[in-house]
């Protein structure tokens, strides 16, 4: 699979902000996304679970997977939770998450709602876990704190680095393509760190890194990239494909991925502002 699909918000190009339109868009994308998730060989959930256990964040009582998507982390979280709740704006994504749990002989409560609605519900959790949830901003920290039980922990993770020996050449040749893909810099993590320091939350963090290879089909690139390019770049892209692939239909790319994980504990007496 060429496009990096981790966490369902990793390479997505959907930017609609209306809640109903956003839900519909992710519902439509859910089957394709789940298929890509199934094909992804990275042991991210296992590595994440190992760290959460080593830090004694799991096991826990009530655990919330905030923006759970198609359930990549749901079985891992269920193993460490007395009660697991999955929240996502997409009911179809949640259906796939339940499918993942059923395969593991597990269950969870599901809540299909936009963050703007869910943020004001009355549930209280011992751990809130959220991976690549771009709908969250550091300004939400006080709301998250209000959803946590005393001593509760908010775990926020996102991709903070990536290399791809083939795709990086495409981006270098056509820089405007970058606007179509989610920012994978450390800036969002740094903003969360700064906000939590100001609010006197306790911080822990780790960096999960992966190195791997994947096959890339020429036909896939030829279908995926041209619609994003200016007409004046089409011929140059065709030449780049010829140079990258030669006479082959499939080649191998070498990739790396870095995921930063923050565990934030609210100060005693924290309340929703």
FENKA-V21775 format. One record per residue. RES is the residue in three letters. PSI is psi in whole degrees, -180 to 180 (999 if undefined). Layout:
res->RES psi->PSI
res->RES psi->PSI
This chain:
res->UNK psi->128
res->UNK psi->-54
res->UNK psi->138
res->UNK psi->123
res->UNK psi->9
res->UNK psi->134
res->UNK psi->6
res->UNK psi->-12
res->UNK psi->11
res->UNK psi->-46
res->UNK psi->11
res->UNK psi->150
res->UNK psi->9
res->UNK psi->127
res->UNK psi->8
res->UNK psi->138
res->UNK psi->-21
res->UNK psi->131
res->UNK psi->-45
res->UNK psi->-42
res->UNK psi->-39
res->UNK psi->-45
res->UNK psi->-44
res->UNK psi->-40
res->UNK psi->-46
res->UNK psi->-33
res->UNK psi->-44
res->UNK psi->-36
res->UNK psi->-15
res->UNK psi->-47
res->UNK psi->-43
res->UNK psi->-43
res->UNK psi->-44
res->UNK psi->-39
res->UNK psi->-41
res->UNK psi->-39
res->UNK psi->-41
res->UNK psi->-32
res->UNK psi->-10
res->UNK psi->121
res->UNK psi->-5
res->UNK psi->133
res->UNK psi->49
res->UNK psi->-45
res->UNK psi->-40
res->UNK psi->-47
res->UNK psi->-40
res->UNK psi->-46
res->UNK psi->-39
res->UNK psi->-42
res->UNK psi->-41
res->UNK psi->-36
res->UNK psi->-41
res->UNK psi->-34
res->UNK psi->3
res->UNK psi->30
res->UNK psi->-38
res->UNK psi->147
res->UNK psi->160
res->UNK psi->173
res->UNK psi->-86
res->UNK psi->123
res->UNK psi->135
res->UNK psi->128
res->UNK psi->102
res->UNK psi->112
res->UNK psi->53
res->UNK psi->-20
res->UNK psi->-141
res->UNK psi->17
res->UNK psi->27
res->UNK psi->-41
res->UNK psi->-6
res->UNK psi->-48
res->UNK psi->-39
res->UNK psi->-44
res->UNK psi->-39
res->UNK psi->-36
res->UNK psi->-26
res->UNK psi->13
res->UNK psi->139
res->UNK psi->-35
res->UNK psi->122
res->UNK psi->134
res->UNK psi->131
res->UNK psi->127
res->UNK psi->133
res->UNK psi->153
res->UNK psi->-22
res->UNK psi->118
res->UNK psi->-31
res->UNK psi->-39
res->UNK psi->-42
res->UNK psi->-34
res->UNK psi->-41
res->UNK psi->-35
res->UNK psi->-41
res->UNK psi->-34
res->UNK psi->-43
res->UNK psi->-42
res->UNK psi->-42
res->UNK psi->-38
res->UNK psi->-30
res->UNK psi->6
res->UNK psi->32
res->UNK psi->167
res->UNK psi->163
res->UNK psi->154
res->UNK psi->143
res->UNK psi->142
res->UNK psi->117
res->UNK psi->109
res->UNK psi->153
res->UNK psi->156
res->UNK psi->-36
res->UNK psi->-28
res->UNK psi->-48
res->UNK psi->-32
res->UNK psi->-21
res->UNK psi->13
res->UNK psi->172
res->UNK psi->8
res->UNK psi->152
res->UNK psi->132
res->UNK psi->149
res->UNK psi->-33
res->UNK psi->131
res->UNK psi->122
res->UNK psi->134
res->UNK psi->123
res->UNK psi->125
res->UNK psi->36
res->UNK psi->90
res->UNK psi->-9
res->UNK psi->-15
res->UNK psi->144
res->UNK psi->161
res->UNK psi->-25
res->UNK psi->-17
res->UNK psi->0
res->UNK psi->-40
res->UNK psi->-35
res->UNK psi->-44
res->UNK psi->-42
res->UNK psi->-36
res->UNK psi->-20
res->UNK psi->-6
res->UNK psi->141
res->UNK psi->162
res->UNK psi->130
res->UNK psi->5
res->UNK psi->163
res->UNK psi->135
res->UNK psi->122
res->UNK psi->117
res->UNK psi->126
res->UNK psi->152
res->UNK psi->160
res->UNK psi->129
res->UNK psi->8
res->UNK psi->148
res->UNK psi->141
res->UNK psi->151
res->UNK psi->114
res->UNK psi->-24
res->UNK psi->-53
res->UNK psi->-34
res->UNK psi->-32
res->UNK psi->-36
res->UNK psi->-46
res->UNK psi->-39
res->UNK psi->-36
res->UNK psi->-29
res->UNK psi->75
res->UNK psi->-33
res->UNK psi->-19
res->UNK psi->-26
res->UNK psi->-29
res->UNK psi->-18
res->UNK psi->-1
res->UNK psi->149
res->UNK psi->139
res->UNK psi->129
res->UNK psi->25
res->UNK psi->176
res->UNK psi->-3
res->UNK psi->-49
res->UNK psi->-40
res->UNK psi->-42
res->UNK psi->-38
res->UNK psi->-41
res->UNK psi->-41
res->UNK psi->-45
res->UNK psi->-44
res->UNK psi->-43
res->UNK psi->-34
res->UNK psi->-45
res->UNK psi->-36
res->UNK psi->3
res->UNK psi->36
res->UNK psi->146
res->UNK psi->137
res->UNK psi->141
res->UNK psi->153
res->UNK psi->160
res->UNK psi->164
res->UNK psi->120
res->UNK psi->125
res->UNK psi->148
res->UNK psi->142
res->UNK psi->129
res->UNK psi->174
res->UNK psi->156
res->UNK psi->147
res->UNK psi->148
res->UNK psi->131
res->UNK psi->134
res->UNK psi->-43
res->UNK psi->-35
res->UNK psi->-47
res->UNK psi->-40
res->UNK psi->-25
res->UNK psi->-38
res->UNK psi->-44
res->UNK psi->-45
res->UNK psi->-38
res->UNK psi->-19
res->UNK psi->-6
res->UNK psi->153
res->UNK psi->152
res->UNK psi->-34
res->UNK psi->-15
res->UNK psi->-7
res->UNK psi->-46
res->UNK psi->-41
res->UNK psi->-36
res->UNK psi->-40
res->UNK psi->-40
res->UNK psi->-38
res->UNK psi->-42
res->UNK psi->-43
res->UNK psi->-41
res->UNK psi->-41
res->UNK psi->-41
res->UNK psi->-22
res->UNK psi->-128
res->UNK psi->10
res->UNK psi->151
res->UNK psi->-28
res->UNK psi->135
res->UNK psi->174
res->UNK psi->133
res->UNK psi->146
res->UNK psi->128
res->UNK psi->156
res->UNK psi->154
res->UNK psi->137
res->UNK psi->129
res->UNK psi->121
res->UNK psi->134
res->UNK psi->126
res->UNK psi->135
res->UNK psi->116
res->UNK psi->129
res->UNK psi->125
res->UNK psi->149
res->UNK psi->156
res->UNK psi->138
res->UNK psi->10
res->UNK psi->136
res->UNK psi->157
res->UNK psi->131
res->UNK psi->999
